[in-house]
Amino acid sequence: MEKELIVRGAPQEFVCETGAWQTLPRHLERRGLQRILVLKGTKSWEVAERFFPELPNYTVAFHTYQGESTYEERDFLVEKIVEENWEAVVAVGGGKITDLAKAAAIVSNKPVIIFPTLASTCAAYTPLSVMYSPEGSMIRYDVFPRSNGLVLLDPEVILHSPKELLIAGIGDTLAKWYEADVIIRQLEQKPVEVEIAHFTAKLCRDNLLQYSEAALTAMEAGELNEAFVKIVETNIMVGGMVGGFGDDYGRCAGAHSIHDALTILPETHHLLHGNKVAYGIFVQLVLEGNWQEIDTLLPFYQSLQLPASLVDLGLAELPEERLAEVADRAASEHETIHLMPGKMTADKVLQAIDQLEIFMEKKRIQV
């Protein structure tokens, strides 16, 4: 298996500390930047605004994104950046805002500075953008030849984010191990870069299984603790390092193909990215025949209320022909499910989806 291997290990600079956002002025000064365009959301800004620094010595404009990371919105932003002569883009928000800002910054050849308001993906860390259609279906992810300029991560901001989004981030980051491992263990010889990806993927799994419950307890109490900071950094930084060092050997396999396929269904557009990926992990494990690992993970899923079946996703009523469409999309030629060993077909994927439902139904009856 010969895949591309380009290391994109980290942003140019990454800071994780309470009050990190307030250090923005000195970072702008060091970079010689005076004119910045801030891309923000609506709901996230209600919390983020009070943490955002005063910038009296800089020219600042704010733009509210339209809810999706689309090529249409990217091109609108590029035109705005160029015509109004903005020197940098600051993204304040979650994964889609961040992906949109990265894409616009790359096309306009400007640096991007990221203020994460969620720890639901590794988007703040990685030099790539997941792009969607205006209707919400995932199209592809674009990988960029330039790292993010600066990430200022304040755990205090994440503490005030919705708990369900941190849980979704845990589901997304847990997939780093299962997707990287199923690819990397096929290699007879591992380059050092791939060894780093494999190590960080396992660190994701180990940290999540050990610290997630304590982190969520701290979040409910509104108190920062070591477990919470570990989970935030695992979701954003450690998760980003897996694909950063492993490239195609460490980014996506079966779980994300299932996620991508589910996005073709309008019924799934309200579901969080990480929840669909978490479900995808179990479908991937069925394809591997690894029922023992599903048994091992199930108590963790149940404690966090991560979805382990279509029933959990609220999709139990989907007719078989719609599931067949999902399976067909998951096994389409360009999907990363084909990085798994063996020949992956739509029939195999559909069978795995059905087998998982039967298995989970038996578990519910036993309880």
PyMOL commands that set and color helices and strands:
alter all, ss='L'
color gray80, all
select helices_A, chain A and resi 20-31+43-51+71-84+95-108+155-159+163-184+192-221+226-249+254-262+266-268+273-288+291-304+310-313+320-330+336-339+346-366
alter helices_A, ss='H'
color red, helices_A
select strands_A, chain A and resi 14-16+35-40+59-64+88-93+112-116+128-132+138-143+150-153
alter strands_A, ss='S'
color yellow, strands_A
deselect
rebuild
show_as cartoon
